[in-house]
Amino acid sequence: MTCEQARESLLLLNYGELTFEQEEALETHLGGCPECAAERERLERIEDLLAVGEAELPPGLLARCRRDLS
């Protein structure tokens, strides 16, 4: 697997779109390629940051929006 293929596969891995064989090939590549392994870590950090960014709506906001739209 080339680095280009690995980086494309990293995105697909995130969405569960790789076959078992593709995932194994990716893991093998990542084990021997520090650059692609670092890219995987970077993507995982971004995903973690996005997950943390989820916020609760303030109480009553939805009701106010519905009222304002009607």
N, C-alpha and C positions, 0 to 999 in steps of 0.2 A: 504494500500500500504506500502511495506517495503522501507527502505532507499535504498536498492539495486535496487529495481524496479523504485524508483523515480529518481535515478541517470541515469539509462538507459533511462528513459522517458525524462529527460532533454535534452539528445542528440537528441532524436527523435523530441522533441518540436522545436528545432532549425531549423529542416528541414521541419516542417509542416506535420510530419508523424503521429501525434496523432489524434485519433477521439475526438469529443467533450467530450464524457464521460471520456476518458483517460486523457484529459487535465484538466477536472474538478477534477478528482481523484488526479492528481498531484498537482493542486493548493491547494486542501484540505490538502494534506500531507505537502506541503511547509509552509502552515499557522501554522502548529503545530510542525514543525521540524526545529530548527534553523540551524542545521548542513547542511541539504539539501538546505535550503534557502541560506545559505552562498555559497554553491557549485553553485547554480544558478547565484548568483551575480558574482562569479569568472568566470564562463563561459561567461557571458555577457561582462565582462571587456576584456576577451581575444578576443572575437568577435569584440569589439570596436577597440582594438589595431590593429587587422588584417585589419580592414576596413580603418583605418588611414594610414596604410602602403602602400596603393595604390599610385603609383607615375606616373607622366606623363613621356613619353619618351622624351629625348632631341630632339630638331628639327634635322631632317636629319638622325637620328640613323637608322630607318627602311630602308631608301634608301641605306645607307652605308652597312648595313648587306646584303641586297639583292645583291648589287654590289659585295661584297666580296664572296658571295656564288655562283655567276655565273661564 
